[in-house]
Amino acid sequence: MVFQSCEGQSEEDPVVKNELLIGGPFENRDLFFDGMPEEINSVDTSDSWANAKQRLLITGTIFGSDGRTPVSGVILYYYHTDENGYYSGESIHGDLRGWVKSDVNGQYSIYTSRPAAYPDSDEPAHIHPTILESVADYPYYLDAFVFDDDKLLTTAKRNAMENRGGSGVLRLIKSDSYDIAEHDIFLGLNIPNYPVEDNANRNSGKKIGEDLTSFTPYHVWGADKGSTACPICKYGKHQGILYFTGENADLVEIEDWLVFFEEESIRRGGLLKVYMMINDERIAPMDLEQMGKKLNIQHVALTIGNEKEMAKNGINLEVDNTVMIYRRSNIVDKYIDLKPIMENQELLSRRLEETEGAFLGRK
C-alpha cells in the first residue's frame, strides 16, 4: 500500500482538473472526508502514539493570510506511514490519520509517531497535511511535513519545496519521552488562486511562514567578528531578528534601532540573536566598527554584505529597512520601512513575546 496514497479520484473528475480552484488540482481531495467525525477537537491522538518507538507531538497555531491573526475553526487532516514506511490498515491512507480543528486561539496539537520513509525510496519520511477553511469550497493540500534531521532531505529537495502554507520542515525539540515540533500554518501562503491582496510593489524579504536561506555576511562587530559565519546555520535554533538596511536608510535611524536591539538582547538574557546587515557599498568596515564602539554594542552583530547576499532572502534595497523575526530558522513576523519610534519598538517587543514559542528553551 506504499504508493496508493496518491490515488483516490479519476482524472476525469472536474474537481481534480479545475485549475481555478483554491489550491489548484488535487487528486485525492475527497479522501479528506472519508471517516471524518462529526465533532473535531483541537487535539488528536493517532493509534500509534501509545506504543511508538519515536513519539511525536506537532503543535502550533493556524494564522490568516496576514501571517499574524490566529484563525479558529480550520480543519487540518493528516496521514502518514508507520515506522516501517507503510500505510498499514483498512484505509488507502492507512490507520495513522486524523483531524484537528483550530481552537479559539488558532491552536492545534497532534500526538502521533514519527513516520518512516517508503522502503527502497529516496523520498524523505513525511506527513501529508490537508486544510479545509472558510474561504475554500474544497480542501487543499499543504507542503508535506518533513524532518530537518532526515538525511534524505537533501538541499535539492529543500529548494524544490513550494512552501504551501509555510515551510513544511519540522525542527524537533527533544523532550523526556517524545519529540516536539512547533509548527505554525499560514493560510493562503503560496496557495494558487487564494484571495490575498498583492502588495508586491513595496515588498521585501521572504514571506512570513517561509524558512530563511543561509547567507554569509562579513561580521565587522560582534561575537563572530572577522568571520563570514551564517547567522541561520550557526544560530538558527534560537529566536532572532534580522535587520537589513536599505540603500538610502538614515544612519541616525540605524543607530536608534541598534540601541533598541541591544537593550532587547540584554533584557532577554542572551536568548535573542540579532543581526544587522548593511550593503557593503554603503559603509566601510572601519566606519561600522566605530559605530559599534560608539554605541557600546555588545550583543548585536554588525555585518556587511553585497547585493547578492541580500538577494538570497529576497531583500529589496529600495526600502529603508526589512526587519524579520525568526524562530528555528522560520520567519514568524516581518516589517518593512519601520521607523524607530516608541510605538514600533513596543510593537516589536510585544511580537517577540508572542512569537518566542512555548518550547524555545529546549534543544
Helices and strands as residue ranges (DSSP letters): G 4-6, H 14-17, G 29-33, E 43-45, E 55-63, E 75-80, E 97-101, E 107-113, E 126-132, E 140-141, E 145-147, H 155-159, E 169-170, E 172-174, E 179-182, E 185-186, G 200-202, E 218-221, H 231-235, E 239-245, H 251-267, E 272-279, H 285-294, E 301-305, H 307-311, E 321-327, E 330-336, H 342-355
